[in-house]
Amino acid sequence: QVQLVESGGGLVQPGGSLRVSCAASGIIFSGYAMDWYRQAPGKQRELVAAIGTSGSTKYQDSVKGRFTISRDNAKNTVYLQMNSVEPEDTAVYYCHTRTLAGDYWGQGTQVTVSS
């Protein structure tokens, strides 16, 4: 079965950097687009960044120029590099993919931006 496992979250100071990772199994990873979503307390889950099978990317306006999504097909892993983080980036970050069988989510990793 498809499994997505996030890692790398934690506490980071405003202006700092953090990288979260998502390891996928149970799918031919290179054949699927991958996304990062986030959900802050009391808010709806929102798309942060997406990467296609060709490596094309798109970002939520609030993270453009600060976050970078990338993928390593040899490692079945997608990354989200977060730079110049702000308190508003505090959220649980989720990895997501959509296959013909449906949508799959990881368990999430907490990112807290605070001094």
Residue pairs with C-beta under 8 A, 6 or more apart in sequence:
1 26
2 24
2 25
2 26
2 27
2 97
2 99
2 101
2 104
3 24
3 25
3 26
3 104
4 22
4 23
4 24
4 95
4 96
4 97
4 104
4 105
4 106
5 22
5 23
5 24
5 25
5 106
5 107
6 20
6 21
6 22
6 93
6 94
6 95
6 106
6 107
6 108
6 109
7 20
7 21
7 22
7 23
7 109
8 18
8 19
8 20
8 21
8 109
9 18
9 20
9 92
9 93
9 109
9 110
9 111
10 18
10 110
10 111
10 112
11 112
11 114
12 18
12 82
12 85
12 111
12 112
12 113
13 113
13 114
13 115
14 85
14 86
14 87
14 113
14 114
14 115
15 84
15 85
16 85
16 113
17 81
17 82
17 83
17 84
17 85
18 82
18 85
18 111
19 79
19 80
19 81
19 82
20 36
20 79
20 80
20 82
20 93
20 109
20 111
21 77
21 78
21 79
21 80
22 34
22 36
22 77
22 78
22 79
22 95
22 106
23 75
23 76
23 77
24 34
24 76
24 77
24 78
24 95
24 97
25 76
27 97
27 99
29 71
29 73
29 76
30 53
30 73
31 53
32 53
32 97
32 98
32 99
33 50
33 51
33 52
33 53
33 97
33 98
34 50
34 51
34 69
34 71
34 78
34 95
34 96
34 97
35 47
35 48
35 49
35 50
35 51
35 95
35 96
35 97
36 47
36 48
36 49
36 50
36 69
36 78
36 80
36 93
36 94
36 95
36 96
37 45
37 46
37 47
37 48
37 93
37 94
37 96
38 45
38 46
38 48
38 89
38 91
38 92
38 93
38 94
38 111
39 45
39 46
39 91
39 92
39 94
39 108
40 88
40 90
40 91
40 92
43 91
45 94
46 60
47 60
48 59
48 60
48 63
48 67
48 80
48 93
49 57
49 58
49 59
49 60
49 63
49 67
49 68
49 69
49 80
50 57
50 58
50 69
51 57
51 69
51 70
51 71
51 78
55 71
57 68
57 69
59 67
59 69
62 88
63 82
63 89
66 82
66 83
66 84
66 85
67 80
67 81
67 82
67 83
68 80
68 81
68 83
69 78
69 79
69 80
69 81
70 78
70 79
70 81
71 77
71 78
71 79
72 78
72 79
78 95
80 93
82 89
82 111
85 111
85 113
86 113
87 113
87 114
88 113
89 111
89 113
90 111
90 112
90 113
90 114
91 110
91 111
92 108
92 109
92 110
92 111
93 108
93 109
93 110
93 111
94 105
94 106
94 108
95 105
95 106
96 103
96 104
96 105
96 106
97 103
97 104
98 104
